């Protein structure tokens, strides 16, 4: 009996591993292998058109710091990411508070706000490309309110703010839904206690709402930072890094090096740097979430 039971247990484990095998193979194929390939390529001078490859050590990392386009592209993505994070979370919190107060329509109103978020990024880029045309909707609205038309994505000083507006339009609903779910889960007794103490609306938001929403805010900042720092679709569909290099971010710069200039070694170095920045930032934010949640329950 004991031997039969052991054989059944081994057979069950074998079946479990066989069922997991396709997922494991897929995970290795789409994550581990590309990462190892990128690390290997970053230490080589690999020009794909001539199929030449030589080991260069850390030379790519040293030359990257001297690259004339590296620092401007880093500055652009930092400005874009920072502005989008602030704007999305300010507007998302305001909309979440508005939804929590409008009891009669809150069942269908979130669906309206979710429409931009459900569009594919490349479709969003094409829509806003039409809006930003010289004779498009954006300039038509400006003319109606007495403001001179702008060049939007055709002007080097206006292109980054134009991209920020697109991202705010599409992804503020994502932040709003996260924060709205947190607001509706807060017990009403806490707000009632604040009312009894004579707290104003701002006091309730500052001393009751925001401390309880801190873990959710940190999670949303982490998720949005990772996505924003690696933004590609909107830039590829709207500006292709232009005009000139006015909207060329690190991630789009790595795309140019890999798929238009075929410099796989330099592209791998850029991608490793992007991965390190997002990994370190994500880890720090995630640790903050664990500390906040742990302190709340302690």
Secondary structure, DSSP 8 states (H G I E B T S, - for coil): -HHHHHHHHHHHHHHHHHHHHHHHHHHIIIIIHHHHHHHHHHTEEEETTTTEEEE-TTHHHHHHHT-TTHHHHHHHHHHHHHHHHHHHHHHHHHHHHHHHH-TTTHHHHHHHHHHHHHS-HHHHHHHHHHHTSTTSHHHHHHHHTT-----GGGSTTTHHHHHHHHHHHHHHHHHHHHHHHHHHTS-HHHHHHHHHTT--HHHHIIIIIHHHHHHHHHHHHHHHHHHHHT--HHHHHHTTT-STTTT--HHHHHHIIIIIS-BHHHHHHHHHHHHHHHHHHHHHHHHHHHHHHHHHH-
